[in-house]
Amino acid sequence: QIDFERRKAEGFPPALYPSFVSTPEATPEQQVERDKYWKENIEYFQREHNSRWYDPILDKDWKKAKYGVGKGLRTPMAKQCIKYTFEDGSIVYAKTNLKGEVSEPPATIKFRTNKVEVIKN
């Protein structure tokens, strides 16, 4: 259940490597929810080998930030993929929610952000 909630928070990111191992969810209800997400929100882009998705457990010191466009961020950048690139070359991806909110590294860490263009299916 905890792993399902973690992966759900990450937007059910695709596997890092192709696999033929069956990995059913813990309950039929969770599988239905996951399948619904994938059918409605399949996105494709090439990730770097050294990259990973935001993990609320690993990145517990990250705080919510809001991304948007226009004066005062009036229009939220909802359901966008943000790429965080750090000085050491590591890369973390995160997705904004419907309000344009996303977890962001602390200001004490130097990083760059980029919006990632994805191909929607």
C-alpha positions as CSV (number, residue, x, y, z in Angstrom):
1,Q,0.0,0.0,0.0
2,I,2.8,2.5,0.9
3,D,4.7,1.7,-2.3
4,F,1.5,2.1,-4.4
5,E,0.8,5.6,-2.7
6,R,4.5,6.6,-3.4
7,R,4.3,5.6,-7.1
8,K,0.9,7.3,-7.4
9,A,2.4,10.5,-6.0
10,E,5.1,10.2,-8.7
11,G,2.5,9.8,-11.4
12,F,3.2,6.1,-12.0
13,P,6.5,6.8,-13.8
14,P,7.5,4.3,-16.5
15,A,10.0,1.6,-15.7
16,L,13.7,2.5,-16.1
17,Y,14.3,-0.7,-18.0
18,P,12.1,-3.0,-20.1
19,S,10.8,-5.9,-18.2
20,F,8.6,-9.0,-18.7
21,V,8.0,-9.5,-15.0
22,S,4.3,-9.3,-14.1
23,T,3.9,-6.8,-11.3
24,P,0.2,-6.6,-10.3
25,E,-1.0,-4.0,-7.8
26,A,-1.9,-5.1,-4.3
27,T,-5.7,-4.9,-4.9
28,P,-8.0,-5.0,-7.9
29,E,-9.2,-1.5,-7.0
30,Q,-5.6,-0.2,-7.2
31,Q,-5.1,-1.8,-10.5
32,V,-8.2,-0.2,-11.9
33,E,-7.0,3.2,-10.7
34,R,-3.5,2.7,-12.2
35,D,-5.0,1.5,-15.6
36,K,-7.3,4.5,-15.7
37,Y,-4.3,6.8,-15.1
38,W,-2.2,5.2,-17.8
39,K,-5.0,5.2,-20.4
40,E,-5.7,8.9,-19.8
41,N,-2.2,10.2,-19.2
42,I,0.4,8.3,-21.2
43,E,3.4,10.5,-21.9
44,Y,6.6,9.8,-23.6
45,F,10.0,11.4,-23.4
46,Q,13.6,10.2,-23.2
47,R,15.0,10.3,-19.7
48,E,18.7,10.4,-19.0
49,H,20.3,7.2,-17.6
50,N,21.3,9.0,-14.4
51,S,17.9,10.5,-13.8
52,R,15.1,9.5,-11.4
53,W,11.6,10.7,-10.4
54,Y,10.9,12.8,-7.3
55,D,10.5,10.5,-4.3
56,P,8.8,12.0,-1.2
57,I,10.8,9.6,1.0
58,L,14.2,10.4,-0.5
59,D,13.4,14.0,-1.0
60,K,11.7,14.7,2.3
61,D,13.4,18.2,2.6
62,W,11.8,19.4,-0.6
63,K,9.0,22.0,-0.3
64,K,6.0,22.8,-2.4
65,A,6.5,25.5,-5.0
66,K,4.0,26.9,-7.5
67,Y,4.7,27.2,-11.2
68,G,2.5,29.2,-13.5
69,V,2.4,31.8,-16.3
70,G,1.3,35.4,-16.4
71,K,1.5,38.1,-13.8
72,G,1.2,36.7,-10.3
73,L,1.2,33.1,-11.8
74,R,-2.5,33.4,-12.6
75,T,-2.5,30.4,-14.9
76,P,-1.0,27.3,-13.3
77,M,1.3,25.0,-15.2
78,A,-0.9,22.0,-14.4
79,K,0.3,18.4,-15.0
80,Q,3.7,19.5,-16.4
81,C,6.9,17.7,-16.1
82,I,9.7,19.6,-14.4
83,K,13.4,18.6,-14.8
84,Y,15.7,19.6,-11.9
85,T,19.4,19.5,-12.9
86,F,21.9,19.7,-10.0
87,E,25.6,20.8,-10.0
88,D,26.8,17.2,-9.6
89,G,25.0,16.3,-12.8
90,S,22.2,14.4,-11.2
91,I,18.7,14.9,-12.6
92,V,15.3,14.5,-10.8
93,Y,12.0,14.8,-12.6
94,A,8.7,15.9,-10.9
95,K,5.2,16.5,-12.1
96,T,3.0,19.5,-11.2
97,N,-0.5,18.9,-9.9
98,L,-3.6,20.6,-11.2
99,K,-2.8,23.8,-9.2
100,G,0.7,24.0,-10.7
101,E,2.3,22.9,-7.4
102,V,5.3,20.7,-7.3
103,S,7.9,19.8,-4.7
104,E,11.2,21.6,-5.2
105,P,14.7,21.2,-3.7
106,P,15.6,23.6,-0.8
107,A,17.1,27.0,-1.8
108,T,20.4,26.0,-0.2
109,I,21.0,23.5,-3.1
110,K,22.0,24.9,-6.5
111,F,19.8,23.6,-9.4
112,R,18.3,24.5,-12.7
113,T,14.8,23.9,-13.8
114,N,13.4,23.2,-17.2
115,K,9.9,22.3,-18.4
116,V,10.0,19.0,-20.3
117,E,8.0,18.7,-23.5
118,V,6.3,15.4,-23.6
119,I,4.4,13.6,-26.4
120,K,0.9,12.7,-25.2
121,N,-0.7,9.6,-26.5
